[in-house]
Amino acid sequence: MKKIFMGLMTVLLVIGLVGCGNSKSKKPENVSDEVYNHGVAVVEVMDKYLDDKVDWEEVGIVIFGSEVVYVTAEERAIENGINVVWEAVIRFYDNKEKTIEFRNMLGDLLNLEARE
């Protein structure tokens, strides 16, 4: 009975510790600081674009103004996410919901909070 009780307490402790972690502010594994910072900059400029504070040209400058090298599979996924965000700016300039959807997909790859 003591073993069962101790096992249950251990499981509850682990669940409690895991629940305290905030995964939405942590850089993903296998992603360099350079790639992460570029991705975050793209998300930030997309938020400004969606709030009508910058135009599409400013988004393009942030996306294409950096010569980041994507090596790992996780970094390639972020690169693809950035390309999809750019496509959303070009194709869905009049559809904010669709643009937000693609912005949130990139944000998810970077462990950033979603935009409503």
Summary of the structure (lengths in Angstrom):
residues: 116
radius of gyration: 18.8
end to end distance: 48.6
largest distance: 67.1
contacts: 303
relative contact order: 0.16
helix: 71%
strand: 0%
